[in-house]
Amino acid sequence: MILDLGKMTQAEFDEVMADIKARNPNLLQLITDFLDRKVTPEEVDD
């Protein structure tokens, strides 16, 4: 499934993030850290 973030409502986005958190909390943490610039793209590639 491909998500178009530009066309999502906030509620739809929140639902997707809640689903990610429930299924894979480590992935959510990685996304959060990347957006907060705590992790660089180079570190993600490793």
C-alpha distance matrix in Angstrom:
0.0 3.8 6.4 9.8 12.3 15.2 14.5 13.8 16.8 18.3 17.8 14.0 14.0 16.5 14.5 11.5 14.4 16.3 13.6 13.4 17.2 17.7 15.7 16.7 19.5 20.3 17.0 17.6 21.1 20.2 18.0 21.0 23.5 21.9 21.8 25.4 26.4 27.6 25.7 25.8 23.4 26.0 25.9 22.2 22.6 25.3
3.8 0.0 3.8 6.6 9.4 12.0 11.8 11.7 15.2 16.8 17.1 13.4 12.9 15.9 14.8 11.7 14.2 16.8 14.8 14.3 17.9 19.1 17.5 18.0 20.2 20.7 17.1 17.4 20.7 19.4 16.8 19.7 22.2 20.1 19.7 23.4 24.2 25.9 24.1 23.9 21.4 24.3 24.6 21.0 21.5 24.5
6.4 3.8 0.0 3.8 5.9 8.8 8.7 8.1 11.6 13.1 13.7 10.2 9.4 12.7 12.1 9.3 11.8 14.6 13.4 13.1 16.5 18.0 17.1 17.6 19.2 20.0 16.5 16.0 19.3 18.4 15.4 17.7 20.5 18.7 17.6 21.2 22.5 24.4 23.0 23.2 21.1 24.4 24.6 21.0 22.2 25.2
9.8 6.6 3.8 0.0 3.8 5.4 5.6 6.5 10.2 12.3 13.7 10.7 9.8 13.6 13.8 11.6 13.7 16.8 16.2 15.9 19.0 20.9 20.4 20.6 21.8 22.6 19.0 18.1 21.1 20.1 16.7 18.6 21.4 19.2 17.6 21.2 22.5 24.8 23.8 23.6 21.7 25.1 25.7 22.4 23.6 26.9
12.3 9.4 5.9 3.8 0.0 3.8 5.4 5.2 8.3 9.5 11.6 9.3 7.5 11.1 12.3 10.4 11.7 15.0 15.2 14.8 17.3 19.7 19.7 19.7 20.2 21.0 17.6 16.1 18.8 18.2 14.5 15.9 18.7 16.8 14.7 18.1 19.7 22.2 21.6 21.7 20.3 23.9 24.3 21.3 23.0 26.2
15.2 12.0 8.8 5.4 3.8 0.0 3.8 5.8 8.5 10.3 13.0 11.3 10.1 13.7 15.1 13.8 15.0 18.3 18.8 18.5 20.9 23.3 23.5 23.4 23.8 24.6 21.2 19.5 22.0 21.3 17.5 18.5 21.2 19.2 16.6 19.8 21.3 24.2 23.8 23.7 22.3 26.0 26.7 23.9 25.5 28.9
14.5 11.8 8.7 5.6 5.4 3.8 0.0 3.8 6.7 9.7 11.6 9.6 9.8 13.4 14.2 13.3 15.4 18.1 18.4 18.9 21.4 23.2 23.5 24.1 24.7 26.0 22.7 21.0 23.8 23.5 19.8 20.8 23.9 22.1 19.6 22.8 24.6 27.2 26.8 26.9 25.5 29.1 29.7 26.7 28.2 31.5
13.8 11.7 8.1 6.5 5.2 5.8 3.8 0.0 3.8 6.5 8.0 5.9 6.2 9.7 10.4 10.0 12.1 14.5 15.1 15.9 18.1 19.9 20.6 21.3 21.8 23.4 20.4 18.3 21.4 21.5 17.9 18.7 22.0 20.8 18.3 21.3 23.5 25.8 25.6 26.2 25.1 28.7 28.8 25.8 27.7 30.7
16.8 15.2 11.6 10.2 8.3 8.5 6.7 3.8 0.0 3.8 5.4 5.2 6.3 8.6 9.9 10.8 12.5 14.2 15.5 16.8 18.4 20.1 21.4 22.3 22.4 24.4 21.7 19.2 22.0 22.7 19.2 19.3 22.8 22.0 19.3 21.8 24.4 26.6 26.9 27.9 27.2 30.9 30.7 27.9 30.1 32.9
18.3 16.8 13.1 12.3 9.5 10.3 9.7 6.5 3.8 0.0 3.8 5.5 5.0 6.0 8.5 9.9 10.5 12.1 14.2 15.3 16.2 18.2 20.0 20.6 20.1 22.2 19.9 16.9 19.4 20.6 17.1 16.6 20.2 20.0 17.1 19.2 22.2 24.1 24.8 26.2 26.0 29.7 29.1 26.5 29.1 31.7
17.8 17.1 13.7 13.7 11.6 13.0 11.6 8.0 5.4 3.8 0.0 3.8 5.4 5.1 6.2 8.7 9.9 10.4 12.3 14.3 15.1 16.3 18.4 19.7 19.4 22.0 20.0 17.1 19.9 21.4 18.4 18.0 21.8 21.9 19.4 21.4 24.5 26.0 26.6 28.3 28.0 31.6 30.7 27.9 30.5 32.9
14.0 13.4 10.2 10.7 9.3 11.3 9.6 5.9 5.2 5.5 3.8 0.0 3.8 5.4 5.1 6.3 8.7 9.9 10.6 12.5 14.3 15.4 16.7 18.1 18.5 20.8 18.4 16.1 19.3 20.3 17.2 17.7 21.4 21.1 18.9 21.5 24.2 25.8 25.8 27.2 26.4 29.9 29.2 26.1 28.4 30.9
14.0 12.9 9.4 9.8 7.5 10.1 9.8 6.2 6.3 5.0 5.4 3.8 0.0 3.8 5.4 5.1 6.2 8.6 9.9 10.7 12.3 14.3 15.5 16.1 16.1 18.1 15.6 13.0 16.1 16.9 13.6 14.0 17.7 17.3 15.1 17.7 20.4 22.0 22.1 23.5 22.9 26.4 25.7 22.7 25.2 27.7
16.5 15.9 12.7 13.6 11.1 13.7 13.4 9.7 8.6 6.0 5.1 5.4 3.8 0.0 3.8 5.5 5.1 6.0 8.6 9.8 10.3 12.2 14.2 15.0 14.5 17.0 15.1 12.1 14.9 16.6 13.8 13.4 17.2 17.7 15.6 17.6 20.7 21.8 22.3 24.2 24.1 27.5 26.3 23.5 26.3 28.4
14.5 14.8 12.1 13.8 12.3 15.1 14.2 10.4 9.9 8.5 6.2 5.1 5.4 3.8 0.0 3.8 5.5 5.1 6.2 8.7 9.8 10.5 12.3 14.0 14.2 17.1 15.3 12.8 16.1 17.8 15.3 15.6 19.4 19.8 18.2 20.4 23.3 24.1 24.2 26.1 25.7 28.9 27.6 24.5 27.0 29.1
11.5 11.7 9.3 11.6 10.4 13.8 13.3 10.0 10.8 9.9 8.7 6.3 5.1 5.5 3.8 0.0 3.8 5.5 5.1 6.3 8.6 9.9 10.6 11.8 12.6 14.9 12.5 10.6 14.2 15.2 12.7 13.8 17.4 17.3 16.2 18.8 21.3 22.2 21.7 23.4 22.6 25.7 24.5 21.3 23.6 25.7
14.4 14.2 11.8 13.7 11.7 15.0 15.4 12.1 12.5 10.5 9.9 8.7 6.2 5.1 5.5 3.8 0.0 3.8 5.4 5.0 6.1 8.6 9.9 10.2 9.9 12.2 10.2 7.5 10.8 12.3 9.9 10.4 14.1 14.6 13.5 15.7 18.4 19.0 18.9 20.9 20.6 23.7 22.2 19.3 22.0 23.9
16.3 16.8 14.6 16.8 15.0 18.3 18.1 14.5 14.2 12.1 10.4 9.9 8.6 6.0 5.1 5.5 3.8 0.0 3.8 5.4 5.0 6.1 8.6 9.8 9.5 12.7 11.6 9.0 12.1 14.3 12.7 12.8 16.3 17.4 16.6 18.3 21.1 21.2 21.3 23.8 23.7 26.6 24.7 21.9 24.7 26.1
13.6 14.8 13.4 16.2 15.2 18.8 18.4 15.1 15.5 14.2 12.3 10.6 9.9 8.6 6.2 5.1 5.4 3.8 0.0 3.8 5.4 5.1 6.1 8.3 9.4 12.4 11.0 9.6 13.1 14.8 13.4 14.5 17.8 18.5 18.2 20.3 22.7 22.7 22.2 24.4 23.8 26.5 24.7 21.5 23.9 25.4
13.4 14.3 13.1 15.9 14.8 18.5 18.9 15.9 16.8 15.3 14.3 12.5 10.7 9.8 8.7 6.3 5.0 5.4 3.8 0.0 3.8 5.5 5.2 5.6 6.8 9.1 7.3 6.3 9.9 11.2 10.1 11.6 14.6 15.2 15.4 17.6 19.7 19.5 18.7 20.8 20.2 22.8 20.9 17.8 20.2 21.6
17.2 17.9 16.5 19.0 17.3 20.9 21.4 18.1 18.4 16.2 15.1 14.3 12.3 10.3 9.8 8.6 6.1 5.0 5.4 3.8 0.0 3.8 5.6 5.4 4.5 7.9 7.5 5.6 8.4 10.9 10.5 10.9 13.8 15.3 15.5 16.9 19.3 18.7 18.4 21.1 21.2 23.6 21.2 18.5 21.4 22.3
17.7 19.1 18.0 20.9 19.7 23.3 23.2 19.9 20.1 18.2 16.3 15.4 14.3 12.2 10.5 9.9 8.6 6.1 5.1 5.5 3.8 0.0 3.8 5.9 6.3 9.9 10.1 9.1 11.7 14.1 14.0 14.7 17.4 18.9 19.2 20.7 23.0 22.2 21.8 24.5 24.4 26.6 24.2 21.4 23.9 24.7
15.7 17.5 17.1 20.4 19.7 23.5 23.5 20.6 21.4 20.0 18.4 16.7 15.5 14.2 12.3 10.6 9.9 8.6 6.1 5.2 5.6 3.8 0.0 3.8 6.5 9.2 8.9 9.3 12.1 13.6 13.8 15.4 17.7 18.8 19.6 21.5 23.3 22.5 21.4 23.7 23.2 25.1 22.8 19.8 21.9 22.6
16.7 18.0 17.6 20.6 19.7 23.4 24.1 21.3 22.3 20.6 19.7 18.1 16.1 15.0 14.0 11.8 10.2 9.8 8.3 5.6 5.4 5.9 3.8 0.0 3.8 5.5 5.5 6.7 9.0 10.2 11.1 12.8 14.6 15.7 17.1 18.8 20.3 19.1 18.0 20.3 19.9 21.7 19.2 16.3 18.6 19.1
19.5 20.2 19.2 21.8 20.2 23.8 24.7 21.8 22.4 20.1 19.4 18.5 16.1 14.5 14.2 12.6 9.9 9.5 9.4 6.8 4.5 6.3 6.5 3.8 0.0 3.8 5.4 5.1 6.3 8.7 9.9 10.5 12.3 14.2 15.4 16.4 18.2 16.8 16.3 19.1 19.5 21.3 18.5 16.1 19.0 19.3
20.3 20.7 20.0 22.6 21.0 24.6 26.0 23.4 24.4 22.2 22.0 20.8 18.1 17.0 17.1 14.9 12.2 12.7 12.4 9.1 7.9 9.9 9.2 5.5 3.8 0.0 3.8 5.4 5.0 6.2 8.7 9.8 10.5 12.2 14.3 15.2 16.3 14.5 13.4 16.2 16.6 18.0 15.0 12.8 15.7 15.6
17.0 17.1 16.5 19.0 17.6 21.2 22.7 20.4 21.7 19.9 20.0 18.4 15.6 15.1 15.3 12.5 10.2 11.6 11.0 7.3 7.5 10.1 8.9 5.5 5.4 3.8 0.0 3.8 5.4 5.0 6.2 8.6 9.8 10.5 12.3 14.1 15.1 14.2 12.7 14.9 14.6 16.5 14.1 11.2 14.0 14.8
17.6 17.4 16.0 18.1 16.1 19.5 21.0 18.3 19.2 16.9 17.1 16.1 13.0 12.1 12.8 10.6 7.5 9.0 9.6 6.3 5.6 9.1 9.3 6.7 5.1 5.4 3.8 0.0 3.8 5.4 5.1 6.1 8.6 9.8 10.6 12.2 14.1 13.4 12.9 15.5 15.7 18.1 15.9 13.3 16.5 17.6
21.1 20.7 19.3 21.1 18.8 22.0 23.8 21.4 22.0 19.4 19.9 19.3 16.1 14.9 16.1 14.2 10.8 12.1 13.1 9.9 8.4 11.7 12.1 9.0 6.3 5.0 5.4 3.8 0.0 3.8 5.5 5.0 6.0 8.5 9.9 10.4 12.1 10.6 10.5 13.6 14.7 16.7 14.0 12.2 15.8 16.3
20.2 19.4 18.4 20.1 18.2 21.3 23.5 21.5 22.7 20.6 21.4 20.3 16.9 16.6 17.8 15.2 12.3 14.3 14.8 11.2 10.9 14.1 13.6 10.2 8.7 6.2 5.0 5.4 3.8 0.0 3.8 5.4 5.1 6.0 8.6 9.8 10.3 9.1 7.8 10.5 11.0 13.1 10.6 8.5 12.0 12.9
18.0 16.8 15.4 16.7 14.5 17.5 19.8 17.9 19.2 17.1 18.4 17.2 13.6 13.8 15.3 12.7 9.9 12.7 13.4 10.1 10.5 14.0 13.8 11.1 9.9 8.7 6.2 5.1 5.5 3.8 0.0 3.8 5.5 5.1 6.2 8.6 9.8 10.0 9.1 11.1 11.2 14.1 12.5 10.0 13.3 15.1
21.0 19.7 17.7 18.6 15.9 18.5 20.8 18.7 19.3 16.6 18.0 17.7 14.0 13.4 15.6 13.8 10.4 12.8 14.5 11.6 10.9 14.7 15.4 12.8 10.5 9.8 8.6 6.1 5.0 5.4 3.8 0.0 3.8 5.5 5.2 6.1 8.5 8.6 9.2 11.9 13.1 16.0 14.1 12.5 16.1 17.5
23.5 22.2 20.5 21.4 18.7 21.2 23.9 22.0 22.8 20.2 21.8 21.4 17.7 17.2 19.4 17.4 14.1 16.3 17.8 14.6 13.8 17.4 17.7 14.6 12.3 10.5 9.8 8.6 6.0 5.1 5.5 3.8 0.0 3.8 5.5 5.0 6.1 5.0 5.7 9.0 11.0 13.3 11.2 10.5 14.2 15.2
21.9 20.1 18.7 19.2 16.8 19.2 22.1 20.8 22.0 20.0 21.9 21.1 17.3 17.7 19.8 17.3 14.6 17.4 18.5 15.2 15.3 18.9 18.8 15.7 14.2 12.2 10.5 9.8 8.5 6.0 5.1 5.5 3.8 0.0 3.8 5.4 4.9 5.8 4.9 6.7 7.9 10.9 9.7 8.5 12.0 13.8
21.8 19.7 17.6 17.6 14.7 16.6 19.6 18.3 19.3 17.1 19.4 18.9 15.1 15.6 18.2 16.2 13.5 16.6 18.2 15.4 15.5 19.2 19.6 17.1 15.4 14.3 12.3 10.6 9.9 8.6 6.2 5.2 5.5 3.8 0.0 3.8 5.3 7.6 8.2 9.5 10.6 14.0 13.3 12.1 15.3 17.4
25.4 23.4 21.2 21.2 18.1 19.8 22.8 21.3 21.8 19.2 21.4 21.5 17.7 17.6 20.4 18.8 15.7 18.3 20.3 17.6 16.9 20.7 21.5 18.8 16.4 15.2 14.1 12.2 10.4 9.8 8.6 6.1 5.0 5.4 3.8 0.0 3.8 5.5 7.8 9.9 12.2 15.0 13.9 13.6 17.1 18.6
26.4 24.2 22.5 22.5 19.7 21.3 24.6 23.5 24.4 22.2 24.5 24.2 20.4 20.7 23.3 21.3 18.4 21.1 22.7 19.7 19.3 23.0 23.3 20.3 18.2 16.3 15.1 14.1 12.1 10.3 9.8 8.5 6.1 4.9 5.3 3.8 0.0 3.8 5.4 6.5 9.3 11.8 11.1 11.5 14.7 16.1
27.6 25.9 24.4 24.8 22.2 24.2 27.2 25.8 26.6 24.1 26.0 25.8 22.0 21.8 24.1 22.2 19.0 21.2 22.7 19.5 18.7 22.2 22.5 19.1 16.8 14.5 14.2 13.4 10.6 9.1 10.0 8.6 5.0 5.8 7.6 5.5 3.8 0.0 3.8 6.8 10.1 11.7 9.9 10.8 14.3 14.9
25.7 24.1 23.0 23.8 21.6 23.8 26.8 25.6 26.9 24.8 26.6 25.8 22.1 22.3 24.2 21.7 18.9 21.3 22.2 18.7 18.4 21.8 21.4 18.0 16.3 13.4 12.7 12.9 10.5 7.8 9.1 9.2 5.7 4.9 8.2 7.8 5.4 3.8 0.0 3.8 6.8 8.2 6.3 7.1 10.5 11.2
25.8 23.9 23.2 23.6 21.7 23.7 26.9 26.2 27.9 26.2 28.3 27.2 23.5 24.2 26.1 23.4 20.9 23.8 24.4 20.8 21.1 24.5 23.7 20.3 19.1 16.2 14.9 15.5 13.6 10.5 11.1 11.9 9.0 6.7 9.5 9.9 6.5 6.8 3.8 0.0 3.8 5.3 5.2 6.5 8.8 10.3
23.4 21.4 21.1 21.7 20.3 22.3 25.5 25.1 27.2 26.0 28.0 26.4 22.9 24.1 25.7 22.6 20.6 23.7 23.8 20.2 21.2 24.4 23.2 19.9 19.5 16.6 14.6 15.7 14.7 11.0 11.2 13.1 11.0 7.9 10.6 12.2 9.3 10.1 6.8 3.8 0.0 3.8 5.4 5.0 6.3 8.9
26.0 24.3 24.4 25.1 23.9 26.0 29.1 28.7 30.9 29.7 31.6 29.9 26.4 27.5 28.9 25.7 23.7 26.6 26.5 22.8 23.6 26.6 25.1 21.7 21.3 18.0 16.5 18.1 16.7 13.1 14.1 16.0 13.3 10.9 14.0 15.0 11.8 11.7 8.2 5.3 3.8 0.0 3.8 5.4 5.2 6.6
25.9 24.6 24.6 25.7 24.3 26.7 29.7 28.8 30.7 29.1 30.7 29.2 25.7 26.3 27.6 24.5 22.2 24.7 24.7 20.9 21.2 24.2 22.8 19.2 18.5 15.0 14.1 15.9 14.0 10.6 12.5 14.1 11.2 9.7 13.3 13.9 11.1 9.9 6.3 5.2 5.4 3.8 0.0 3.8 5.4 5.3
22.2 21.0 21.0 22.4 21.3 23.9 26.7 25.8 27.9 26.5 27.9 26.1 22.7 23.5 24.5 21.3 19.3 21.9 21.5 17.8 18.5 21.4 19.8 16.3 16.1 12.8 11.2 13.3 12.2 8.5 10.0 12.5 10.5 8.5 12.1 13.6 11.5 10.8 7.1 6.5 5.0 5.4 3.8 0.0 3.8 5.4
22.6 21.5 22.2 23.6 23.0 25.5 28.2 27.7 30.1 29.1 30.5 28.4 25.2 26.3 27.0 23.6 22.0 24.7 23.9 20.2 21.4 23.9 21.9 18.6 19.0 15.7 14.0 16.5 15.8 12.0 13.3 16.1 14.2 12.0 15.3 17.1 14.7 14.3 10.5 8.8 6.3 5.2 5.4 3.8 0.0 3.8
25.3 24.5 25.2 26.9 26.2 28.9 31.5 30.7 32.9 31.7 32.9 30.9 27.7 28.4 29.1 25.7 23.9 26.1 25.4 21.6 22.3 24.7 22.6 19.1 19.3 15.6 14.8 17.6 16.3 12.9 15.1 17.5 15.2 13.8 17.4 18.6 16.1 14.9 11.2 10.3 8.9 6.6 5.3 5.4 3.8 0.0
